Amino acid sequence: MISPLDPVIAQIIPLLPLRDPETMTPQSARDALRALAAARADSPPPPVASIEETEALGADPRLPARVYRVSREKSPTVVFFYGGGWVAGDLETHDRQARLLAIETGAVVISVDYRRPPETRFPGAFEDGLAAVRDVIARIAEFGAGNKRVGVAGDSAGGNLAAAVAIASRDARIDLAAQLLVYPVTDVTGNYADPKENARFPSRTENAEGYFLSRAVMEWFAGHYLSNPKQGDDWRVSPLRAKSLAGVAPAVVCTAWFDPLRDEGEACADALEGAGVLTKRHQGAGLIHGYFGLGEASEAARLEAQRARANFKAVLERARRACPENPYFARPRFGLASAASIGRVK
């Protein structure tokens, strides 16, 4: 049975930005997301023990980054990539999400301000993401516990970066503990404008408009991220196009029912499971793209996001107890393993 759209979210949708690609510019998109974050000024953000402004080593310059801690105890470390279509998000727009991730997982969260298009197009953001993970691991003593407890996380375009970085980390023999992919972009082939490619994912038609994020806006975002539409075939843009997902970090994949990206997110979860990767799904019944940022208004959104973060915490914590005989972490780095041999979280 399909859950109806959450009535609270139905009232919020007309108030949300980034809905008119005909008039939207990169700067107006950034201003709109900043304004949305600023509109919550009367509601204090969830408190954390400390916030530190720092830098992470990107692919070219050093990148601004923000470190969130809930304690000084040894803990997992999570590199977080904000969403906003690669173009519009920043450290401020996703400050509350980073705080909640730290609070509910107990991890040290490092939010990375990667270079954005159109000033820096693909593969700039991806290269910054991978370089930042390498840098955090090299400096792990400054952050959390050990290398076995480093995860990546992101929402929307940030989920795209987290997924691509997880694949690249496997190839570089960086053993990440977990990945949290929140309504991720996973297949940009066709730039959201090709009818044949769109037909592979029915949600692109079912939810093409009317539920905040539209397919037309995704086409706008992809057009700004890529210098050439053919780059959408590259797995660093479209993680679903990777030759194999075997051996990547265990994943928590979140989708939303009323989201044009729903089916490519579910296809990513299918591919991860098919490659033998431990995968937990959250299917966001009655919710829209962006619901992780709507928890203060919608109880349904808050509870679903909390469940996802709780599962992500469980995967990070299991990394602490990992040992060679533990089948949960007996993941091959390369090659294909059956899901049955590794097990699945339900």
N, C-alpha and C positions, 0 to 999 in steps of 0.2 A: 504494500500500500504506500502511495506517495504522500508524504506529509505536506500539508499546505504551507505557503509562505508564512513565516512568523509574522503575526499582525503588527508587532512593534516595529520590526524591520520594514514592513510595508509602508509605515508612516515615515520612516527615516529616509527611504530611497530618494524622494524628491529633494531632499536637503543635501545630498552628497554631490561632490564635485566630479570633474573629469568625465563628463557625459556628452560633450559636444566636440567631436574631432574637427568639425568644420571651422570652428573659431579658436580652438585650443592651440597654444604655442608652448614650447618648453618652459618658458618663464611663467606663463599664466598657470600652467599645470603645477609648477613648483609653488607658486604663490597660493594656489587653492589648497594644496595639501598642508602647507604651513598654516594657513588661516583656519583650517579644520582642527589642527592640533591646538592652535591658540584659543579656539572657541571653548576649550575645556579648562581654561585657566581657573575658573571658579571651583573646579573639582580637583582637589590636590591629587597628584600622581601617587601611586602606591609607593610607600617608602622602602628604600633599601639602605643597607649599612653605609655604603660609600659609592660615590661616582667619581671616576678619575678621567680627565681628558688626557689622551696620550696619542701616540702615532703607531701605525703598523707599516711594515715595509711592503709597498705595493710593487707592481711590475716595473714602474718607472719612478715616480716620486714616492716620498713617504706620504702615507694617507692619514688623515685625522681618524681617530678611533676613540671610543668611549667604553670604559671598563665599569661594569656594574658588579658589586659584591653584596652578598647578604651576611657574610662572616669572613673571618680571617682563617678559618679552618681549611684544611686541604679538601678540595672539591673538584668535580669535573670542570672542564673549560669548554665553552661553546663560542664559536665564531659565528656571529649573526649578520646576515645580509638583509637589509630592508627592501621592501617592495616599492611599487610606484612606477611600474612599467620601464624600469631601468633609468628613466628620465627624471621622475618627479620626487621620489622619496629622498630622505636624508636622515641624519641622526636625530633631529628634533621630531620629525613626523612619526617616527617609530620608537620614541623614547619610552612610552608606556608599555609597548609590547616587549621591549628589551627588559624593562623592570620586572614585568610579570614572569618572563622566562627565567630570570634569575631567582625570583622569589619562589616560584613553584617547582623549580628543579634543584635549587640549592647550588647551582653552578655559578662560576664566574663567567659572565657574558661580556664578550668583546664585540661591540657593534662597529662595523667597518664602513667608513665613508668612501666607497669605491668611486672611481671616475665615471661620470655619467655622459650619455649621449645627449644631444648631437655633438657636443664638444669633443668627446672621445667615444668613438663608435666601437663596435665589436672588433677585436676580442678584448678591448681594454678592461671592461668590468670583470670578465672571467679571469683574465690574467692577474688582476689585482686581488681577486678572491683567493686564488691558489697561492699567490705570493704571501698574502696575509696569513693563511693557514700555516705555511712553512715558517713564517716569522714567529708566530705565536708558539709553535712547537719548539722552535729554537730557543725561545725565551720562557719556556713553560714554568720555570721556577718563580717567575714574577707573577704568575697567574694562579693556576690550580694545582693539581696533583701531578700525575704523570702522563706521558704521551698516550697511554692506552685509554685515557679518559677524555679525549678531545673529540668534540662533535661539531657538526655544522648545522645551521638552521636558517630558514628564511621564508618569507611569504611572497607569493606571486612571482614577480621577477627575481626577488631575493631567493625564493624557492628554486627557481631555475638555476641561479648561480650556485646554491648549495648542492643541488643534484649534479651539476656539471663538475664542481670542485670535488665531490665525492668520487666520481669516476676517475678524474685526473689523479686524485690522491691514491686510489688503488693502483693505477698504472705507475705511479712514482714510489710505490711500496710504503706509503704513509698509511698507517693502520688506524683510521678513524674509528671511534667507538659507536657513533650513531649519526643519523641525519634526520632532521625534522623538515619535511617539505609541506608547506602550508599553501593550499590551492596553487600548486606550481605551474608555471609555463613549461611544457615538456616537448612540444613539437611545433616549431615555427615554420616548417616547410610550407611553402605557398603563401607565407606572409599574411595568413588569415583572409586572403582575397581569392584564393583558388577554389572554385566550387568542388572540384574533385577531392582536394585535400580536406576541405571543410566537411564533406559528406562522410568522412571516416569517423567524425566525432559529432554525433547527433546533437549534443548540447550546444554546439555552435549555432545551430538553427533554432533549437527550442528556447534557448536563452540569449538569442542574438541581441535583444534590446529589452529594456524595461526593468532590469534588475541591477542597476548601478553599472557594473562593468559591461560594456557591449562588445560585440565582435568588431565593430567599426573602430572603437577606441584601441582594441588590441592590434588592429592593422596599423593604426597611427603609431602606437608604441614600437612595433616591430620595424616600421619604416624609419624611425629615428635611430633605433639601435643598430640596424644593419646598413652597411654601405651598399650592399647588393643583395637583392632578394634571394639569390642562390646560396648565400651564406646560411640560410635557414636549414639547409641540409646537413650542416656541420653539427656533430653531436655536442659541441661546446655551446651551441645555441639550442639545440634540440636533443636533450639527453635521451629521449626515447629512441633516437636514431643510432645510439651507440651499438657497436657490433655485439657486445656482451655486457651485461650488468653483473655477471657472476663475480663474487668477491668484494663487492662494494659494501659499505657499512650498513648495518641493520637500519631499517627505515620506518618512520612514522609518516604516513601520507594522508593529508587532510584535503578533502574536496568539499564543495558546497553544491547542493542540488540545483539551486537557481543561479548557475554560473556557467558562462560559455566555456570556461576551462575545465569543467567537471570531467568530461570524458577523457581528455588527454591525461588528466591526473590519475583517473582510474586505470587507464592503459599503462601508465608508468608503474602503478602498484602491481598490476597483472604481470608486467615484464620483470619486475623485481622478484616477485614470488616465483615466476617461471624459471628464473636464474638461480633459485635456491637461496635468495636473500630473505632473512627474517623480516617480515613486513606487517605492520599494523595499520589498519585503515580507520579513518573517521570520515563519514560520508556527509556530514553537515545537513541532515534532514531539515527542510524548512528554512535554510540559510542561504546567504548570498556571498559572493566574493567580497573579501574584506571583513568577514565577521569577527576575526580575532581582534579587530579594533572597535567592535561595537558592544563589547561585554558590559559596559557601564549602563547601556540602555536596554539591551535584550538579555533576559535571563537564559534563553535558549543558546544564544551565542556564547555567553560567559561559561556555561556548563560544558559545552562542546569543546571550547578552547582549553578549559581546565583538564578535561579528560585526555586531550591530546598531549598536553604538557606533562601530565602524570605518566603517560606511557613513555614519553621521551626520557623522563627522569629514570624510569625503571630500566630502560636500555642502557643509559649511561652508568647507572649503579651496577648493573650486571657486568659491565666491562671491568669494574674493580675486582670482581671475583673470578674473572676469566682465568682459565688454566687449560693446558693442552687437552685434557681429557673431557673438558666441558663441550658438548656438542653444539651448544648455543653459539660459541665463538670459533668453532672449527670450520671457518669459512675458507674456501680456497681463494688464493689471490687471483688465480687465472683458471680458466676452464669452467666447465659447467658442473654444478652439483645439484642433486635432486632436492626439492623442498622437504621431502620426507626425511632425508638424512640430516637436515639441520633443524627442522621443526618450525612451527609458525605460532605466532601469538594470535589468539582470537579474542 
